[in-house]
Amino acid sequence: MNDTTLTRNPALPEFWLRKDPQTAFAEMRREKAVHWHDEPPSAWFPEGGRGFWSVVRYEDVVRVSRDQDTFTSEHGTEIVDMTPEMVHIFGGMLNMSGDAHAHHRAIVNRVLTPRTVEALGGTIREHARRCIDRVAARGGCDFMRDMVGDFPAQVICELLGVPVADRARLVELTATALSAYGTAEAYDAMLEIIAYAEGLVARAREQVSDSASFLRRLLSAQVDGEHMSDHEIAVFFALLATAGIETTATSIGQGMYALSRHPDQRRRWQGDFQRLAPRAVEELVRWVTPVRYFRRTATRDTEIAGQPIAQGDKVVLWYASANRDERVFARAEDLDFFRPEEQHLGFGGGGPHFCLGAVLARKEITVFFEELFARLPDIEVSGEPEPLHSNFVNGLASLPVRYTPA
Ligand code: HEM
């Protein structure tokens, strides 16, 4: 690897620890639409992988996202290459394409609907209150560890009907699967989640209860007369558990940090919470961009903005860059709840894989901030945030906050 590919390679977790990753992206966007990057060594490829193209501009991320025929998800959406079996275990529908994906998505769309999320509203609020109340009297805490804590995990567990006694283990496994992504340890964690889910699905089949209702609806949902198998439901369960926890925690944690850096926006939101909430939540997701990238693979020789791309090449869509593209978002570094409503790419570039959990994520973020501002209206960041060591999720390990005890 030469110097430039090292200092400007967003696949390296170190790239994200530097002070100005967005300055590097701004330079890349100005120079050209697509950049070649060498691939850092990983647990599977100690010598480094085969390298990939980075797509950094908004319009190209959208174009590639919407063209699954040319840029498929079925060879994996992580940068690192995996065997077909691992691609399936780690991603399920996320790593499918074409008719197979459309069919699967049509089935789960019947079950994970806005009504399902609406019905979960009371539970989401209860968990948000519990998370805030457990440290409200302290006057200060670590926002990530003590307050956001297990909030999104509990919500997903409620949705999936995971018994309370099993939740801690499941959360531990999803954390291993995500933090050690692409390693044997992460793979084993995914296999354990799937085996656990298969047991839960088998029990849901026998049992009519409120907690089993989501899995029971998945069991009975069908499109063109076809059901999902128990194994498919278990893989979907694992995808929801891994896709829905860290992303939402990141939106809330980095969202709190964003609000602390833009006090005028925060004041206006707190002053008119309900009216501004839909715009504020979208703008927080744009500013934070919890998921920094997903990858595609070219199915044929093609081009992106004039750059030839060979069949089989890996193409990485940097939402983190596209969401700061100044051609689309004026003063993109500013958090601005009143900017023109331009579709951000935090939930993906549109097309068939657009985030299936977006409605749930928006609801969780809205309810959490609503409860937070109601209980601890003067909460403020009191120290430096500590980022997670990842090239994939823009998460925080820690964020010190203080407030008047309640
Ligand atoms: C703010 C929080 C979230 C962010 C930023 C986010 C981001 C994304 C992105 C960027 C994609 C597109 C993947 C691609 O194009 O390859 C995606 C897909 C997906 N997300 Fe989310 N997500 C969030 C929350 C959730 C939640 C809460 C759930 C589950 C309840 C969820 C479940 C999924 C699933 C199942 C897919 C795959 C959809 C498909 O392949 O058709 N996400 N998400």
Residues whose N, C-alpha, C, O or C-beta is under 5 A from the ligand:
A	BS01	HEM	T77 M93 L94 L240 A243 G244 T247 T248 S251 P290 V291 F294 L345 G346 F347 G348 P352 H353 F354 C355 L356 G357 A358 L360 A361
